[in-house]
């Protein structure tokens, strides 16, 4: 018998999968997409039913030739690209180039890279899924039509190298709209009034808070209102009006899906969305674990499902029973459902592939970042199948004349899932342990506490809250959250300062133009509806060309009107307080081909320029100072130590935090389309982590 060829997307998967299979199988990687629309032209014949004209990517010609040769000599070819629309489309492009019979069962897919999953996929090989392929084609064509027809208008009317995108422009609009809300916000005054009191039978003091009266909650709007309440109460007596004792259960959260993982990794670990997905990709594709070889540690990380397989449920319930005891195990498995009805349930939630691989057991085999991310994925999954935490809660109403004060006391009586996983519990942070109180008890006033407050504007988005909002209103899908955010940074439409996202002046300008001429295209509800249309295409409820046609008949006249009506816009330089190091004139912020930079306002008499330094999320591996994102004269970005010239560490890529085992230089993280690769900073050293 001849060899069986399995084609995966990423070379990182090869070693992991190879360990499961016999020598009858040959594994090769496509390194992501091999065919796409051309870069220099629209690549879509609008007049011929929006037929895309795909071409082999220039950098993939050699890869394709090798795959063709291998396929020619193989008895059969299996396409094992990622289990999502993107992966299905890559498999389809490969089948076209390798001249495979599309009706044959050449497609294998698995949600986790484990031996049972891979063998089951080979056993249950299937035909290519036309719905998934069409949905991905529709997305690609839509994005190309919007990007390639709006962007040239921006080049001609505003500045070269600008871009617009069907999803990226909507996300920029979100950030601009939030900035407008903050600017327009008018704060209003209000006060809180607390009384420190003591009960009859206890020396323990506790604090009660003003609520209002028996009928309603009353807002104290100024100091006079506060003093009026204080004066009334000083003529009266504090007495316990009502005591309610209840049990409160705090239920565990479901296991992670993509957006919740990105939010939690940002909140708990400080990871950006792209960093989270890069590390998750490494964990999914396989990590070298001491004594076990290369192991895929988690299930597929691009998913919006919280479903858990029966096998995984059985394994985690056994673990909980053995490790934590029967008291922590619910009678039946906890069940979770997605909030959106149209979530595609082909995938599971993100969970550990092997429940016996506790994070602490394999810590030495993981990088610091891999360990941190794997730990929260592992613990969230185990916690999702544990019993709820239980609190004894006491709600007390205290009366003084017509005024009502309230206090809540709570004590954790059973930790349940909180034994291993801490989530946000705003109610818990406010709870207090109260003395024993009975209705009719009089309370002694110790002192008043008055505090003035002002209502606060809505917070600026962080990457975590932005992903949450994108999911909430239906913009994008699990595979697009991180790339979309990366794009708006790259285009200099949005900047990040101390974790918060701000629109740049350029971002505001482009957003205003797009709202004026393409408002319906970058409308939140329209974009969400288009995502629903893509889901319907996947489910074969409608034709992808019909969806594109309906969109284009309204879009085409918008493009023509914008091109005719928009006048040339000059971007004015922004004056800063920083002085020129040569002549002392104020520096201004200019927009160049490679982003913003500082230049002397006395140009052309003084031609001094300098880069704008931006703090990165990485630390210098030499001295632990913050690394700055700097820019060379040719526009290339690199990481340099903020302590320069005392410390001269510099690297094109962010540091991995450890040294090369071959030459002793520092290892760095090089991003690729298929996830990050750890390589040596010394270009003469060819070391690369497998």
Buried (B, 14 or more C-beta within 10 A) or exposed (E): EEBBBBBBBBBBBBBBBBBBBEEEBBBBBBBBBBBBBBEEEBBBEBEEEBEBEBEBBEEBEEBBEEBEEBBEEBEBBBBBBBBBBBBBBBBBBBBEBBEBEEEBEBBBBBBBBBEEBBEEBBEEBEEBBBBBBBBBBBBBBBBBBBBBBBBBBBEEBBBEBBBBBBBBBBBBBBBBBBBEEBEEEEEEEBBEBBBBBBBBEEEEEBBBBBBBEEEEEBEBEEEEBBBEBBEEBEEEEBEBBEBEEEEBEBEBBBBBBBBBBBBBBBBBBEBBBBBBBBBBBBBBBBBBBEEEEBBBBBBBBBBBBBBBBEEBBEBBBEBBEEEBEEEBBBEEBBEBEBEEEEBBEBBBBBBBBBBEBBBEEBEEBBBEBBBBBBBBBBBBBBBBBBBBBBBBBBBBBBBBEEBBBBBBBBEBEBBBBBBBBEBEEEEBEEBEEBBEBEEEBEBEBEEBEBEEEEEEEEEBBBBBBBBBBBBEBBBBBBBBBBBBBBBBBEBBBBBBEEBBBBBBBBBBBBBEBBBEBBEEBBBBEBBBEBBEBBBBBBEBEBBBBBBBEEBBEEBEEBBEEBBEEBEEEEEEEEEEEEEBEEEEBEBBBBBBEBBBBBBBBBBEEBEBBBBBEBEBBBBBBEEEBEBBBBBEEEEEBBBBBBBBEEBEBBBEBBBBBEBBEEBEBBBBBBBBEBBBBBBBBBEEBEBEBE
